[in-house]
């Protein structure tokens, strides 16, 4: 099974506005079940809030619990699917990058912590008070989207921006403040992630990234260990493994092609690397998505 990459225009009722979509979650499921009942990814940014329902949400091959107060954030390219034990209810919206960033020229979506890094968890769980407050904003966005009032797009943009601001405050308030991150370390970590995203296919050794950051490998490892409790090698390997998993489920076929695309010398080396990092062979992993 090749996992589809969905576009906003594929969703029922998305014709109201080309680059944004808002719905109640139950209605969204009812209208688009054939699109979203199996693992898929998107080419847009997505935010969903749950008032009711229980189950699990798998995002990039990690599983998160769904419960009242759960809010999820997805970036383009992330693979996910839902598995509900109790009927869900809430609100969902998604939009293209240009819908937001062409209208808020002072900042991009990377300003928000849940979108700025793959290292940040794609979930927030809020208190009943916050759920009530932000839920009203979701409801107002749904009402605005469903109507035909003057300056509707502008109003939607402001509502979505307000939701992101409120959720950012909630998201960051739950950060461990016992060990505040120095601005210097935060800057190195941010630049490291950008470099890894650009070069992970062909460069898998920490020295390459340390050289690009004009610091020693020892210092880079110190930064990563202090901030993430990982080594630089582990951070690079995690990104390689994630890409391998995405390739194996999006374009199932010859696994040797995956090894080649990720610049491994041969399939045997790639298979050993993948099993060392995941505990599963590439073949066994791929079969779970066929």
Secondary structure as UniProt FT lines:
FT   STRAND          4..6
FT   HELIX           8..10
FT   TURN            12..13
FT   HELIX           14..16
FT   TURN            18..19
FT   STRAND          20..24
FT   HELIX           25..36
FT   STRAND          40..42
FT   STRAND          45..59
FT   TURN            60..61
FT   STRAND          62..66
FT   TURN            68..69
FT   STRAND          70..74
FT   TURN            76..77
FT   STRAND          80..95
FT   HELIX           97..101
FT   TURN            102..103
FT   TURN            105..106
FT   HELIX           109..111
FT   HELIX           113..116
FT   TURN            118..119
FT   STRAND          123..125
FT   HELIX           128..146
FT   TURN            150..151
FT   HELIX           152..173
FT   HELIX           177..179
FT   HELIX           183..199
FT   TURN            200..202
FT   HELIX           206..212
FT   TURN            213..214
FT   HELIX           217..228
FT   HELIX           232..250
FT   HELIX           255..261
FT   TURN            262..263
FT   HELIX           267..278
FT   HELIX           282..287
FT   TURN            288..289
//
